[in-house]
Amino acid sequence: MTNEDSRYEAVRSRDARFDGAFFFAVSTTGIYCRPSCPATTPRRRNVTFFPTSAAAQGSGFRACRRCRPDAVPGSAEWNARADVVGRAMRLIGDGVVDREGVSGLADRLGYSARQVQRQLNAEVGAGPVALARAQRAHTARVLLQTTGLPAAQIAFAAGFTSVRQFNDTIKEIYALTPSGLRAARPGKGARFGPVAPPATPGVLPLRLAFRGPYAAREIFDHLQRRALPGIEDVTGEPGARTYRRTLRLPHGPGIAEVDEPPGDGWLDCRLHLTELRDLTTAGQRVRRLFDLDADPYAVAERLGEDPVLARLVAERPGLRSPGAPAPHELAVRAVLGQQVSVAAGRTLGGALVAAYGEPLPEPSGALTHLFPRAHDLAQASLTELGMPESRRTALRTLSAALAGGAVTLDAGADRDEVERALLGLRGIGPWTAGYIRMRALGDPDVLLSGDVAVLAGMRRAGASTAGLRAHAQAWRPWRSYAMHHFWNVPARNASATRTTTRPHTTERTGP
């Protein structure tokens, strides 16, 4: 939406496409809502628009209890933007301000704290402290409504520094006491917000919101083909699968479970956490893996201008570009997957986990390990892996760069700088660097122009591969999604399917 009149039209039509893109507040009631709020549409003169929930809260508005605006999917704009504001929003979402403070956020961005504060206020109407506060309040609401933990314990788990601060914030944002907010939990069939408390102690059930159509089958197919033994597991039949994986979180290991059948705008997720303080970080990392903050309407609008892609978009509405819950892990797996099939890359990854992974304190079914740390791989012999010494050298070189900080793959990393740093490592070429940029850094605008599977998919779809780089400029800023559409074009026979189930590359691993 480009102006307030068009935003108001979205509110009048209760258009869920814009949930998370902006919020509106009503002066006569003192509440703020998502655009799709089912309540009676307020008069235009009583409405004010805000880019973030934190900005609305900072202006004195409290969250609507009916539409629960704090539970909307994030704005796709922050994933697409490579500037300091986009990078800051991704880092705040990952919990950096709670763990490292505003100074830590500024250090990661390479700016002063004052510069970060000024730019965020100008762009999103709130500074890093206010944005983190809004996130803490949402985390507290989830814990209040899905666990039986005492309020004091929830306060510190959500990141508040005192019970008084927690009580004041909850009352200010939700106009309820913590006990009142707990009593107001949504029912099992509620459209917005978390589900009712679970019967299993220690399990946090969440509804991870997304906007628009969601191609769940394709993303679960993608994850199942690549699932590494020990850290990932997919059970059930297509259409009713559950994806499980281990997570290395700031305060301890965790396990995430996500069900394939989508609800009415959400995926059902369950988190098993060693420390409740990791709830925000774990939730955000699962969201990135399943690309839940994407804007499929914007993607379809741009790609639909290409006649070939328009047909593919219509065949697979809501196709996502999977991210990564652990960027270092994804980078290592990208090197393991060079010049081999998906099955072979999976076998190599399983051997790496078995030899160097960190065992869980207690196995959970097929989940037994956390992925190896980069510093453990930097000096490892890697002789357990059946691959050339040049590839093992490339893996050690990458791991040393990750462990030493020469390459930074956090949520707010400068994508251009990361790609340049990766290309400076022996054994890392344009395909690997681009693939890491797309998945580990969540860049929606990557084009792997030499990818064999992309080119094959284009030919099967009837698209010309001549002058691909120039032609693909029209797909920006959603070229990653264009590649996924071509990767998903059905092969003509079973043999072709086996050879195009992963992004292949002819990239060499070093001179």
PEFEN-V771480 format. One record per backbone hydrogen bond with DSSP energy under -0.5 kcal/mol. NH is the residue of the N-H (numbers start at 1). CO is the residue of the C=O. E is the energy in kcal/mol with one decimal. If there is no record, write none. Layout:
nh | co | e
NH | CO | E
NH | CO | E
//
This chain:
nh | co | e
7 | 3 | -1.8
8 | 4 | -2.4
9 | 5 | -1.8
10 | 6 | -1.6
11 | 7 | -1.9
12 | 8 | -2.8
13 | 9 | -2.0
14 | 11 | -1.1
15 | 10 | -2.6
16 | 14 | -0.9
18 | 15 | -1.6
19 | 16 | -1.4
20 | 22 | -0.7
21 | 18 | -1.4
22 | 18 | -1.2
23 | 50 | -2.9
24 | 33 | -1.9
25 | 48 | -3.1
26 | 31 | -2.7
27 | 25 | -0.5
27 | 46 | -2.8
29 | 26 | -0.7
30 | 26 | -2.4
31 | 26 | -0.7
32 | 62 | -2.5
33 | 24 | -3.3
35 | 22 | -0.5
37 | 34 | -1.9
46 | 43 | -1.5
47 | 44 | -1.7
48 | 25 | -2.2
50 | 23 | -2.9
56 | 52 | -1.4
57 | 53 | -2.6
58 | 54 | -2.5
59 | 55 | -0.9
59 | 56 | -0.5
60 | 57 | -1.8
61 | 56 | -2.1
62 | 30 | -2.5
63 | 173 | -3.5
64 | 32 | -1.9
68 | 64 | -1.2
71 | 68 | -2.0
72 | 69 | -1.1
78 | 75 | -1.1
79 | 75 | -0.5
79 | 76 | -0.5
80 | 76 | -1.7
81 | 77 | -2.3
87 | 83 | -2.4
88 | 84 | -2.5
89 | 85 | -2.6
90 | 86 | -1.8
91 | 87 | -2.0
92 | 88 | -2.8
93 | 89 | -2.1
94 | 90 | -1.2
95 | 92 | -1.6
96 | 91 | -2.0
99 | 95 | -1.7
100 | 96 | -3.6
101 | 96 | -0.6
101 | 97 | -1.7
104 | 100 | -1.0
105 | 101 | -1.9
106 | 102 | -2.7
107 | 103 | -2.4
108 | 104 | -2.0
109 | 105 | -1.6
110 | 106 | -1.5
111 | 106 | -1.9
116 | 112 | -2.2
117 | 113 | -2.4
118 | 114 | -2.4
119 | 115 | -2.5
120 | 116 | -2.4
121 | 117 | -2.3
122 | 118 | -2.1
123 | 119 | -2.0
124 | 120 | -3.0
125 | 120 | -0.7
125 | 121 | -1.0
126 | 120 | -0.8
131 | 127 | -2.3
132 | 128 | -2.4
133 | 129 | -2.3
134 | 130 | -2.2
135 | 131 | -1.7
136 | 132 | -2.5
137 | 133 | -2.3
138 | 134 | -1.8
139 | 135 | -2.4
140 | 136 | -2.7
141 | 137 | -2.3
142 | 138 | -2.3
143 | 139 | -2.3
144 | 140 | -2.8
145 | 141 | -2.2
146 | 142 | -1.1
147 | 143 | -1.4
154 | 150 | -2.0
155 | 151 | -2.3
156 | 152 | -1.3
157 | 153 | -2.0
158 | 154 | -2.5
159 | 156 | -0.7
160 | 155 | -2.2
166 | 162 | -1.9
167 | 163 | -2.9
168 | 164 | -2.7
169 | 165 | -2.3
170 | 166 | -2.5
171 | 167 | -2.2
172 | 168 | -2.2
173 | 169 | -2.6
174 | 170 | -2.6
175 | 171 | -1.4
176 | 170 | -0.7
181 | 177 | -2.7
182 | 178 | -2.1
183 | 179 | -1.9
184 | 180 | -1.0
185 | 182 | -1.2
190 | 187 | -1.6
198 | 146 | -0.7
201 | 199 | -0.6
203 | 200 | -1.4
204 | 271 | -2.6
205 | 203 | -0.7
206 | 269 | -3.2
208 | 206 | -0.6
208 | 267 | -2.7
209 | 207 | -0.9
210 | 265 | -2.1
215 | 318 | -2.3
216 | 214 | -1.9
219 | 215 | -1.5
220 | 216 | -2.4
221 | 217 | -2.4
222 | 218 | -2.4
223 | 219 | -2.2
224 | 220 | -2.5
225 | 221 | -2.3
226 | 222 | -1.0
227 | 223 | -0.7
227 | 224 | -0.8
230 | 366 | -0.6
231 | 228 | -1.4
232 | 228 | -2.3
233 | 244 | -2.4
235 | 242 | -2.2
240 | 237 | -2.9
242 | 235 | -2.2
243 | 258 | -2.9
244 | 233 | -3.0
245 | 256 | -1.9
246 | 231 | -2.0
247 | 254 | -3.0
249 | 247 | -0.8
249 | 252 | -1.1
252 | 249 | -1.1
254 | 247 | -2.2
255 | 272 | -2.2
256 | 245 | -2.5
257 | 270 | -2.3
258 | 243 | -2.7
259 | 268 | -2.4
260 | 241 | -3.1
263 | 266 | -3.2
265 | 263 | -2.2
267 | 208 | -1.8
269 | 206 | -2.6
270 | 257 | -2.5
271 | 204 | -2.3
272 | 255 | -2.9
273 | 202 | -0.6
273 | 271 | -0.6
274 | 253 | -1.3
278 | 275 | -1.9
279 | 276 | -2.1
282 | 278 | -3.0
283 | 279 | -2.7
284 | 280 | -2.3
285 | 281 | -2.1
286 | 282 | -2.1
287 | 283 | -2.1
288 | 284 | -2.2
289 | 285 | -2.0
290 | 286 | -2.1
291 | 288 | -0.9
292 | 287 | -2.1
294 | 291 | -0.9
296 | 294 | -0.6
299 | 295 | -2.1
300 | 296 | -2.5
301 | 297 | -2.2
302 | 298 | -2.0
303 | 299 | -2.8
304 | 300 | -2.0
305 | 302 | -1.4
306 | 303 | -1.8
307 | 305 | -0.5
310 | 306 | -2.8
311 | 307 | -1.1
312 | 308 | -1.6
313 | 309 | -3.1
314 | 310 | -1.7
315 | 311 | -1.6
316 | 312 | -1.9
317 | 314 | -0.5
319 | 316 | -1.2
322 | 320 | -0.6
323 | 288 | -1.0
323 | 289 | -1.0
330 | 326 | -2.1
331 | 327 | -2.3
332 | 328 | -2.2
333 | 329 | -2.5
334 | 330 | -2.0
335 | 331 | -1.5
336 | 332 | -2.2
337 | 333 | -1.6
338 | 335 | -1.4
340 | 337 | -1.4
345 | 341 | -2.5
346 | 342 | -2.4
347 | 343 | -2.1
348 | 344 | -2.4
349 | 345 | -2.4
350 | 346 | -2.4
351 | 347 | -2.1
352 | 348 | -2.2
353 | 349 | -2.4
354 | 350 | -2.4
355 | 351 | -2.0
356 | 352 | -2.7
357 | 353 | -2.1
358 | 370 | -1.6
359 | 357 | -0.6
360 | 368 | -2.9
364 | 367 | -2.8
367 | 364 | -2.1
368 | 230 | -2.3
368 | 366 | -0.7
369 | 230 | -2.2
370 | 358 | -2.7
376 | 373 | -0.5
377 | 373 | -1.3
378 | 374 | -1.6
379 | 375 | -0.6
380 | 377 | -0.9
385 | 382 | -1.7
386 | 384 | -0.5
387 | 385 | -2.1
391 | 388 | -0.6
392 | 388 | -1.9
393 | 389 | -2.8
394 | 390 | -1.9
395 | 391 | -2.2
396 | 392 | -2.4
397 | 393 | -2.7
398 | 394 | -2.4
399 | 395 | -2.4
400 | 396 | -2.5
401 | 397 | -2.0
402 | 398 | -2.3
403 | 399 | -2.8
404 | 400 | -2.5
405 | 401 | -0.8
406 | 401 | -1.1
407 | 401 | -1.9
409 | 407 | -0.5
413 | 410 | -1.7
415 | 413 | -0.7
418 | 414 | -2.5
419 | 415 | -2.3
420 | 416 | -2.2
421 | 417 | -2.5
422 | 418 | -2.7
423 | 419 | -2.3
424 | 420 | -0.9
424 | 421 | -0.5
425 | 422 | -1.9
428 | 425 | -1.8
429 | 427 | -0.6
433 | 429 | -2.5
434 | 430 | -2.4
435 | 431 | -2.8
436 | 432 | -2.5
437 | 433 | -2.2
438 | 434 | -2.4
439 | 435 | -2.5
440 | 436 | -1.6
441 | 436 | -1.3
443 | 437 | -1.6
444 | 442 | -0.5
449 | 447 | -1.2
451 | 448 | -2.0
452 | 504 | -0.7
455 | 451 | -2.2
456 | 452 | -2.3
457 | 453 | -2.5
458 | 454 | -2.4
459 | 455 | -2.1
460 | 456 | -2.4
461 | 457 | -1.9
462 | 458 | -0.6
462 | 459 | -1.0
463 | 458 | -3.2
468 | 465 | -1.0
471 | 467 | -2.6
472 | 468 | -2.9
473 | 470 | -1.1
474 | 471 | -1.4
475 | 472 | -1.7
476 | 473 | -1.1
478 | 475 | -2.3
480 | 444 | -1.9
481 | 444 | -0.7
482 | 478 | -1.4
483 | 479 | -2.1
484 | 480 | -1.8
485 | 481 | -2.0
486 | 482 | -2.0
487 | 483 | -2.8
488 | 484 | -1.4
489 | 486 | -1.2
497 | 493 | -2.0
498 | 494 | -2.0
499 | 495 | -1.3
500 | 496 | -0.8
500 | 497 | -0.8
504 | 502 | -1.1
//
